Amino acid sequence: MPRHAAWTLLRSGRLTALREVDRVARARGLDARDTALLRRLVGTEVRRRGTLRALVQAFTRRKPSPDLAAHLRLGFVQLFFLDQVPPHAAVSETVRATADTLGPAKGRFANAVLREALRARREERSGDPRRDLVDREVSFERPVFRDPQAHPLLWAEDALSIPGALMKRWNKRYGDERAQALARTYMGEPDLSLRVVRGDADQACQALAQMGLDPRRGAHERVLLVPAAETSTVVHAAPFEAGEWTVQGETSLRAAELLGSADGERILDLCAAPGGKTTLLAEGGARVLAVDRSPRRLLRVVEAARRLGVLARVRCVASDGARVLRRIAFDAALVDVPCSNTGVLGARPEARWRFGPATQAALVELQGRLLGEAARLVRPGGRLVYSTCSIEPEENARQVQAFLDGAAGWTLAREHEALADAPGGPGPVDGGYAALLERS
């Protein structure tokens, strides 16, 4: 049952729930339809967790246990964000799941809370940001969120499900309006980004349309976007299996293109999995050494290289960094470092809930180490691209500047930063940063 599986994934509050959906679905023998429902339940809970916590607090008279709160949040997901489920069915399913796992008394408690929330629901917007659900034509008869005039960052946590620490940073850099637009973008699941590897993008667009999909053009000329719900259809299509298309975000694609590749070059791709940049560099004729700390994730690089027909030019090494490669001199290197993921919070929504000073400090230290290790392996006259899927300055431009301040012979040639755009907008669906560095 998808509802019970979702609660099992979310009850502990762990931040890897969305990544574990497929594993749990296989273990429980769920079919494709139930697996899709499980992914929607978990994904919506993670993306809207701040709002759901506020609703739980607004409609409970005493603080529920973490296990009971997880049931209530999933009940609110079904009541207010998944229109396919009738309200009475959502209440019944939540009550039954709560009673089965926590006992009849807790089931009755859940029933009372959800029915009170339904009585307070209004099928219209009120104009009061304390009462309106963001991006929904739903409001409540009384305030459920904190006052944005008195506590703007706390309101952002409640209504936009963005931690106040992140919203404060974005407000300072981009202004309130752009910061809120970015947060709204991250409330939904972005479209699946497809890179057209071979053939014409217009022909690929026609082929996708013939499959019953509704593709649109991305900001990059080689990128097509399709609804994320159609991922299974796309990756099992004959053109995908034949290597004519592949899944790759626009920001990732631009980072690999910024480095470039030529026939016969030796290129290091550090932190290479899942392999989108590795394969693009190999397509240019380079011999690419793909390094990643996870042997399991490296299998995805191998599979991608095989499917795209470049496996002969790709070698994989499982390693925590590039220290095992001290005797190799590369023509170029690409370092796509672990980061806070704040440029891709739509696709990786759980990352917002682990953002904090301690996590940031550890990431910045790791990023600097990986950048330094890769740079030492690039020959004189070579080049290096440092990239992230973050939009935080200390992970991006400041990190590069710190490297340049301590590394003789390196210069910044170009850099590029992108912010994720709203669905249907002219910009990319993912954000991030890339800098091209050259060694004299």
Sequence and secondary structure as in RCSB ss.txt:
>XXXX:A:sequence
MPRHAAWTLLRSGRLTALREVDRVARARGLDARDTALLRRLVGTEVRRRGTLRALVQAFTRRKPSPDLAAHLRLG
FVQLFFLDQVPPHAAVSETVRATADTLGPAKGRFANAVLREALRARREERSGDPRRDLVDREVSFERPVFRDPQA
HPLLWAEDALSIPGALMKRWNKRYGDERAQALARTYMGEPDLSLRVVRGDADQACQALAQMGLDPRRGAHERVLL
VPAAETSTVVHAAPFEAGEWTVQGETSLRAAELLGSADGERILDLCAAPGGKTTLLAEGGARVLAVDRSPRRLLR
VVEAARRLGVLARVRCVASDGARVLRRIAFDAALVDVPCSNTGVLGARPEARWRFGPATQAALVELQGRLLGEAA
RLVRPGGRLVYSTCSIEPEENARQVQAFLDGAAGWTLAREHEALADAPGGPGPVDGGYAALLERS
>XXXX:A:secstr
 HHHHHHHHHTT  TTTGGGHHHHHHHHT  HHHHHHHHHHHHHHHHTHHHHHHHHHHH SS   HHHHHHHHHH
HHHHHT TTS HHHHHHHHHHHHHHHH HHHHHHHHHHHHHHHHHEESS  S TTTB TTSS EESS  S  TTT
 HHHHIIIII   HHHHHHHHHHH HHHHHHHHHHTTS   EEEEE SS HHHHHHHHHHTT   EE SSTTEEE
E GGGHHHHHTSHHHHTTSEEE  HHHHHHHHHH   TT EEEEES TT HHHHHHHHTT EEEEEES HHHHHH
HHHHHHHTT GGGEEEEE SSSGGGTT  EEEEEEE     TT TTTSGGGGGG SHHHHHHHHHHHHHHHHHHH
HTEEEEEEEEEEES   GGGTHHHHHHHHHH TTEEEEEEEEE    TTSSS SS EEEEEEEE 
